[in-house]
């Protein structure tokens, strides 16, 4: 059991690091690429919202597909589809070409992400699920942070098309690792009884009536609204401030690395306190402050300060939210509760991409980013009230 767990987790982490590194090499560059093709800032936001909306709505169905078809089949499909989208970007000649490509990118991420998270849950023993997800999400966020830095450097020195080809080739290197992935069901020591199955069928009603879970989902939407604002519009904001593409990648790298590496110590901190809600609120305050700093940034140094605050705040808040959901949700309803959490992630990203472009166009970066921070603080107040009722 332990050998299966160790091997499965190691292979999963390498796969996930490779998938998100290759996929996110183009993330900070595509908004700039789209604008050079003639996209307005509103259209840039809508392009990203197509990705987030697709990934959000299809994550649950693709999770079911993985249960029926197997981890390796669905994960390989997601990796290869992501590679195809990078290759297709080389043929984009106007910004509207990017919209269907980003729809396919959303399908790719929704195929890979829930599939591998489900695999980690199955391969990890119940006593090791927390640390397994700690290592898994660290590899994920390391890929998300390193990918943009590599991509920004390639785009700056070799152009957009070479970046997109590099992204595609990187992704094509990893599907063979799936052959090393052992089957794992150690997290399920015995089959559920008929009574348990009947309970599981009622999971949506039970989960939707839990005020604490609603609080966690809402604050997740808010935090991802802030992160979505950063991902979609900081590249344009920094470019307008004459920050080179390679340094924009460094800004993303800083945020992503902190978001990844701080999750393990913050997870230990979370395990040692009975009041995870307080840690979540501290993280939320850091994220709100980061958005204000980023909105008023006019130099690389100030953008870096905002990235430091954002990465630290997100690491603390999300680690504590995940632990809180795991504790307050009934054992037979954990998947439904975490499904709502994942939906909140993509919904927050999508709302930021779809709406913030218009706000920035009307009010400018400082006011729009500050308003985003205020929205997160408002949702934090609602979160606090709902968790008190739980």
Secondary structure, 3 states (H helix, E strand, C coil): CHHHHHHHHHHHHHHHHHHHHHHHCCHHHHHHHHHHCCCCHHHHHHHHHHHHHHHHHHHHHHHHHHHHHCHHHHHHHHHHHHHHHHHHHCCCCCHHHHHHHHHHHHHHHHHHHHHHHHHHHHHCCHHHHHHHHHHHHHHHHHHHHHHHHHHHHHHHHHCHHHHHHHHHHHHHCCHHHHHHCCCCCCCCCCCCCHHHHHHHHCHHHHHHCCHHHHHHHHHHHHHHHHHHHHHHHHHHHHHHCCCCHHHHHHHHHHHHHHHHHHHHHHHHHHHCCCCHHHHHHHHHHHHHHHHHHHHHCCCHHHHHHHHHHHHHHHHHHHHHHHHHHHHHCCHHHHHHHHHHHHHHHHHHHHHHHHHHHHHHHHHCHHHHHHHHHHHHHHHHHHHHHHHHHC
